[in-house]
């Protein structure tokens, strides 16, 4: 692909037009065999807090969380969004289950490098949420709080869950994301579809659907059921009631194990639509603002 994918172009246009700062960042990840592409998004005024955001499997730094980034920027947060190892159009890293557990800590260090000290919060969507909790549990990152959105404890995708996700994509809240990404950019990737915009650089033998098993193995290796009790930061768990990939029951299981957890169940939301749901976006941004002393937007 000779130019940025549609969702990058749409997100950049919207953020710049809205008066927010947009900076492309690249930093080395020798453990992952390449460089990470990231974006530092800045509010109109001096930032009051910093959010490092980790996306889900086979998405990237800008998809599907720009609606949340916009709400955080409005409340005065600086947002550092990065590509997980093996993901992202500009990044050159490769996925390895042996090294990706260090990706969140590496991003947090880069987000703070040469910048004013600010309260640090972590946000993770799907696989990114598992990596966020794992990093905090191991003490790899010290954060004021963490938000986990639609994070499964293990992954099983059937024809039924795929159909439910397709129906969820047609929800008005999801389709409204075209304001950030454009009409073409709002379409997600699945299997071989749109893989040039959302590449996955893993083992050369990994096929278009094999990444599901790869990420399931990684989730089992992190074993959040065992490590959650070591998380001392407050955590907000956000799950959709119709999510067949990360069922709300997974969030309830984590809530029982985490020492300080709150839950939000989004009515009717599926795995893809939960992150862009107005209920989720508003609650997450408000919850983080309350923990940073940021006035309400």
C-alpha positions as CSV (number, residue, x, y, z in Angstrom):
1,X,0.0,0.0,0.0
2,X,1.6,3.2,-1.2
3,X,-0.3,5.6,1.1
4,X,-1.9,5.4,4.5
5,X,-5.1,3.2,4.6
6,X,-8.5,4.9,4.5
7,X,-9.1,4.8,8.3
8,X,-5.7,6.5,9.0
9,X,-6.5,9.3,6.5
10,X,-10.0,9.8,7.9
11,X,-8.9,9.9,11.5
12,X,-6.1,12.4,10.8
13,X,-8.5,14.7,8.9
14,X,-11.0,14.6,11.7
15,X,-8.5,15.1,14.5
16,X,-6.7,18.0,12.7
17,X,-10.0,19.7,11.8
18,X,-11.0,19.5,15.4
19,X,-7.9,21.3,16.6
20,X,-6.1,18.4,18.3
21,X,-2.4,17.8,18.0
22,X,-1.3,14.9,15.8
23,X,2.3,13.6,15.9
24,X,3.6,10.5,14.3
25,X,6.1,8.6,16.5
26,X,8.4,5.7,15.7
27,X,10.6,3.9,18.2
28,X,12.7,0.7,18.1
29,X,11.5,-2.6,19.4
30,X,14.5,-4.9,18.8
31,X,12.9,-7.7,20.8
32,X,10.1,-7.7,18.2
33,X,12.5,-7.3,15.2
34,X,11.6,-3.9,14.0
35,X,10.1,-0.4,14.8
36,X,6.7,0.5,16.3
37,X,4.6,3.2,14.7
38,X,2.6,5.3,17.2
39,X,0.6,8.5,17.4
40,X,0.8,11.1,20.1
41,X,-2.6,13.0,20.2
42,X,-2.7,16.3,22.1
43,X,-5.6,18.3,23.5
44,X,-6.1,21.9,22.6
45,X,-4.7,23.1,26.0
46,X,-2.1,21.8,28.4
47,X,-2.6,18.1,29.1
48,X,-3.9,17.1,32.5
49,X,-3.2,13.3,32.2
50,X,-1.7,10.8,29.8
51,X,-3.4,7.7,28.4
52,X,-1.5,4.8,26.7
53,X,-3.9,2.8,24.5
54,X,-3.4,-0.8,23.3
55,X,-5.6,-2.0,20.5
56,X,-7.1,-5.5,19.9
57,X,-5.8,-8.3,17.7
58,X,-5.4,-7.5,14.0
59,X,-6.5,-3.8,14.5
60,X,-4.0,-1.0,14.9
61,X,-3.3,2.2,16.9
62,X,-6.2,4.1,15.3
63,X,-8.9,1.5,15.0
64,X,-11.5,1.2,16.5
65,X,-10.8,3.6,19.4
66,X,-10.8,7.1,17.8
67,X,-14.2,8.0,19.3
68,X,-12.8,7.3,22.7
69,X,-9.6,9.2,21.9
70,X,-11.7,12.2,20.9
71,X,-13.6,12.1,24.2
72,X,-10.3,11.9,26.1
73,X,-8.8,14.8,24.2
74,X,-11.9,16.9,24.9
75,X,-11.3,16.3,28.6
76,X,-7.7,17.3,28.4
77,X,-5.8,14.0,28.1
78,X,-2.8,13.4,26.0
79,X,-3.3,10.0,24.2
80,X,-0.4,7.8,23.1
81,X,-1.7,5.1,20.7
82,X,0.7,2.4,19.4
83,X,0.7,-0.6,17.2
84,X,1.1,-3.9,19.0
85,X,3.9,-6.2,17.8
86,X,3.2,-7.7,14.4
87,X,0.3,-5.3,13.7
88,X,0.0,-1.9,11.9
89,X,0.5,-0.6,8.4
90,X,3.6,1.4,9.3
91,X,5.2,-0.8,11.9
92,X,7.8,-3.4,11.0
93,X,7.7,-5.5,14.1
94,X,6.7,-9.2,14.2
95,X,4.4,-11.0,16.6
96,X,5.9,-13.4,19.0
97,X,4.2,-14.7,22.2
98,X,7.6,-14.6,23.9
99,X,8.0,-10.8,23.5
100,X,4.6,-9.1,23.0
101,X,4.0,-9.1,26.8
102,X,6.6,-6.3,26.9
103,X,4.8,-4.1,24.3
104,X,2.7,-2.1,26.8
105,X,5.7,-1.2,29.0
106,X,7.8,-0.2,26.0
107,X,4.9,2.1,24.8
108,X,4.5,3.7,28.3
109,X,8.3,4.4,28.4
110,X,8.1,6.0,25.0
111,X,5.0,8.0,25.8
112,X,6.8,9.6,28.8
113,X,10.2,10.0,27.2
114,X,11.1,13.7,27.2
115,X,7.6,14.8,28.2
116,X,6.3,16.5,31.3
117,X,5.3,14.1,34.1
118,X,1.5,13.4,34.1
119,X,-0.8,10.9,35.7
120,X,-0.6,7.8,33.6
121,X,-3.6,5.6,32.7
122,X,-3.8,2.5,30.5
123,X,-6.6,1.5,28.2
124,X,-6.7,-1.9,26.4
125,X,-9.2,-3.2,23.9
126,X,-9.7,-7.0,23.5
127,X,-6.2,-8.5,23.3
128,X,-4.8,-5.1,24.3
129,X,-6.8,-5.3,27.5
130,X,-5.2,-8.6,28.4
131,X,-1.7,-7.1,27.9
132,X,-2.6,-4.1,30.0
133,X,-3.7,-6.2,32.9
134,X,-0.8,-8.5,32.5
135,X,1.7,-5.6,32.5
136,X,0.2,-4.0,35.7
137,X,0.0,-7.4,37.5
138,X,3.7,-8.1,36.8
139,X,4.7,-4.5,37.9
140,X,6.0,-3.7,34.4
141,X,4.0,-0.5,34.3
142,X,2.9,1.7,37.2
143,X,-0.4,3.3,36.3
144,X,-3.0,5.3,38.2
145,X,-5.8,3.2,36.7
146,X,-6.6,0.8,33.8
147,X,-9.6,0.4,31.5
148,X,-10.2,-3.0,30.0
149,X,-12.7,-3.2,27.1
150,X,-14.1,-6.5,25.7
151,X,-11.1,-8.6,26.8
152,X,-11.7,-12.3,26.5
153,X,-10.1,-14.9,28.8
154,X,-9.9,-17.3,25.9
155,X,-11.1,-17.1,22.3
156,X,-13.5,-19.3,20.3
157,X,-15.0,-17.9,17.1
158,X,-17.9,-19.8,15.5
159,X,-20.2,-19.1,12.6
160,X,-22.7,-17.8,15.2
161,X,-20.3,-15.3,16.8
162,X,-19.2,-14.2,13.3
163,X,-22.8,-13.5,12.3
164,X,-23.5,-11.7,15.5
165,X,-20.5,-9.4,14.9
166,X,-21.7,-8.7,11.4
167,X,-25.1,-7.7,12.8
168,X,-23.4,-5.6,15.4
169,X,-21.4,-3.7,12.8
170,X,-24.7,-2.6,11.2
171,X,-25.8,-0.9,14.5
172,X,-26.2,2.9,14.2
173,X,-23.5,3.6,16.8
174,X,-21.0,1.6,14.8
175,X,-21.9,3.1,11.5
176,X,-21.6,6.6,13.0
177,X,-17.8,5.9,13.2
178,X,-17.6,7.0,9.6
179,X,-17.3,10.6,10.9
180,X,-13.8,9.6,12.1
181,X,-12.7,7.1,9.5
182,X,-14.7,7.9,6.4
183,X,-17.1,5.5,4.6
184,X,-14.4,3.0,3.4
185,X,-12.3,3.3,6.6
186,X,-15.1,2.2,9.0
187,X,-15.1,-1.4,7.6
188,X,-13.2,-3.7,9.9
189,X,-10.8,-6.5,8.8
190,X,-11.7,-10.2,9.2
191,X,-9.8,-13.2,7.9
192,X,-8.3,-12.1,4.5
193,X,-10.6,-9.1,4.2
194,X,-8.8,-5.7,4.3
195,X,-5.6,-7.4,5.4
196,X,-3.5,-4.9,3.5
197,X,-4.8,-2.2,5.7
198,X,-4.5,-4.3,8.8
199,X,-1.5,-6.6,8.3
200,X,-0.5,-9.3,10.7
201,X,3.2,-10.2,10.7
202,X,3.5,-13.4,12.5
203,X,4.9,-16.8,11.7
204,X,5.2,-17.4,8.0
205,X,2.9,-20.4,8.3
206,X,0.1,-18.4,9.9
207,X,-2.9,-18.3,7.6
208,X,-5.8,-15.8,7.4
209,X,-7.7,-17.4,10.3
210,X,-4.9,-19.1,12.2
211,X,-4.3,-15.9,14.2
212,X,-7.3,-16.7,16.3
213,X,-5.6,-19.8,17.7
214,X,-2.3,-17.8,18.1
215,X,-4.0,-15.2,20.2
216,X,-6.0,-17.8,22.2
217,X,-2.7,-19.4,23.2
218,X,-1.4,-16.1,24.2
219,X,-4.4,-15.3,26.4
220,X,-4.1,-18.7,28.1
221,X,-0.4,-18.0,28.7
222,X,-1.1,-14.7,30.4
223,X,-3.6,-16.5,32.6
224,X,-5.5,-13.5,33.9
225,X,-7.5,-15.6,36.3
226,X,-4.4,-16.2,38.2
227,X,-2.7,-12.8,37.9
228,X,-5.7,-10.5,38.3
229,X,-5.5,-10.5,42.1
230,X,-2.0,-8.9,41.9
231,X,-3.4,-5.8,40.1
232,X,-3.5,-3.0,42.7
233,X,-4.7,-0.1,40.4
234,X,-8.4,0.5,40.0
235,X,-9.8,-1.1,36.9
236,X,-12.9,-0.4,34.9
237,X,-14.2,-3.5,33.0
238,X,-16.4,-2.7,29.9
239,X,-18.2,-5.6,28.2
240,X,-21.0,-5.8,25.6
241,X,-24.1,-7.9,26.5
242,X,-24.1,-9.6,23.0
243,X,-20.4,-10.1,22.7
244,X,-19.8,-13.7,21.8
245,X,-16.0,-13.4,21.6
246,X,-15.5,-11.7,25.0
247,X,-18.7,-12.6,26.9
248,X,-19.8,-10.4,29.8
249,X,-19.3,-13.4,32.0
250,X,-15.5,-13.0,31.4
251,X,-15.7,-9.5,32.8
252,X,-17.7,-10.7,35.8
253,X,-15.0,-13.4,36.4
254,X,-12.3,-10.7,36.4
255,X,-14.3,-8.4,38.6
256,X,-14.4,-11.1,41.3
257,X,-10.7,-11.5,41.1
258,X,-9.5,-7.9,40.8
259,X,-9.0,-6.1,44.2
260,X,-10.5,-2.8,42.9
261,X,-12.9,-3.2,39.9
262,X,-16.0,-1.5,38.5
263,X,-18.1,-3.0,35.7
264,X,-20.0,-1.5,32.8
265,X,-22.3,-3.8,30.7
266,X,-23.3,-2.2,27.4
267,X,-26.8,-3.3,26.3
268,X,-26.9,-4.9,22.9
269,X,-23.2,-4.3,22.1
270,X,-21.1,-7.0,20.4
271,X,-17.3,-7.3,20.4
272,X,-16.7,-4.8,17.6
273,X,-19.4,-2.3,18.7
274,X,-18.6,-2.1,22.4
275,X,-15.6,0.1,22.0
276,X,-17.4,2.7,20.0
277,X,-20.7,2.6,21.9
278,X,-21.6,6.1,23.3
279,X,-22.3,4.6,26.7
280,X,-18.9,3.0,26.8
281,X,-17.0,6.1,25.5
282,X,-18.7,8.4,27.9
283,X,-18.3,6.2,30.9
284,X,-14.6,5.4,30.2
285,X,-13.6,9.1,29.6
286,X,-15.5,10.2,32.6
287,X,-14.1,7.5,34.8
288,X,-10.6,8.3,33.9
289,X,-11.2,12.1,34.3
290,X,-12.5,11.5,37.8
291,X,-9.2,9.8,38.7
292,X,-7.1,12.6,37.4
293,X,-8.9,15.6,38.7
294,X,-10.0,16.6,35.2
295,X,-13.2,18.8,35.1
296,X,-16.2,17.4,33.3
297,X,-16.3,18.1,29.6
